[in-house]
């Protein structure tokens, strides 16, 4: 029973344990909660590789790609906001 509770407390979202605001039980923003993991997921998706393989990619290439993807997303969001303000 203790093991089960430990697992549930480590992965509350996977077990439907969320706060009233719809956020995670850990609190904080998406970026604060997931940190490097979200970066690995993003790189894996872009390169179409398994997340385990991301750590084997050249560091500078991965960080350049990640920087580009973040800038691209920010630019797209800015353009969408601009479109809806018209």
C-alpha atoms as one frame of an Amber mdcrd trajectory, in Angstrom:
protein
   0.000   0.000   0.000   2.888   2.378   0.793   4.468   1.662  -2.599   1.176
   2.402  -4.355   0.772   5.727  -2.557   4.357   6.661  -3.398   3.756   5.983
  -7.089   0.497   7.960  -7.068   2.171  10.909  -5.346   5.035  10.896  -7.883
   2.705  10.757 -10.899  -0.501  12.510  -9.811  -1.555  13.551 -13.320  -1.394
   9.948 -14.545  -3.802   8.953 -11.769  -6.220  11.856 -12.195  -4.979  13.718
  -9.126  -5.266  17.363 -10.166  -5.842  20.621  -8.357  -9.144  22.516  -8.502
  -7.769  24.933 -11.103  -7.133  22.080 -13.525  -3.371  22.368 -13.064  -1.118
  19.684 -11.767  -1.089  18.686  -8.126   2.551  19.836  -8.072   1.602  23.393
  -9.012   3.630  25.699 -11.205   3.490  26.237 -14.917   3.904  23.551 -17.528
   7.517  24.609 -18.062   8.280  24.597 -14.343   6.757  21.165 -13.912   8.335
  19.445 -16.896  11.616  21.342 -17.377  14.141  19.369 -19.406  11.698  16.561
 -20.098   9.575  18.790 -22.324  12.719  19.762 -24.230  13.630  16.113 -24.790
  10.084  15.349 -25.967  10.148  18.273 -28.374  13.495  17.249 -29.867  12.407
  13.615 -30.129   9.231  14.606 -31.966  11.090  16.905 -34.343  13.766  14.307
 -35.164  11.236  11.471 -35.129  13.293   9.448 -32.652  12.559   7.823 -29.303
  13.095  10.044 -26.274  15.889   7.727 -25.048  17.874   8.574 -28.167  17.784
  12.344 -27.582  20.569  12.161 -25.001  22.849  10.620 -27.637  22.397  13.541
 -30.049  25.150  16.193 -30.255  24.479  18.789 -27.547  24.992  21.941 -29.621
  22.866  20.633 -32.484  20.090  19.730 -30.061  20.189  23.102 -28.314  20.237
  24.946 -31.646  17.223  22.943 -32.810  15.412  23.535 -29.531  16.141  27.277
 -29.669  14.811  27.417 -33.217  11.635  25.510 -32.308  10.966  27.814 -29.363
  11.501  30.932 -31.492   9.291  29.476 -34.216   6.480  28.760 -31.732   6.761
  32.235 -30.234   6.604  33.820 -33.692   3.556  31.743 -34.636   1.814  32.723
 -31.388   2.617  36.385 -32.020   1.193  36.166 -35.554  -1.972  34.462 -34.311
  -2.502  37.180 -31.704  -1.925  39.837 -34.346  -4.490  38.193 -36.648  -7.169
  38.103 -33.950  -6.606  41.733 -32.953  -7.633  42.913 -36.436
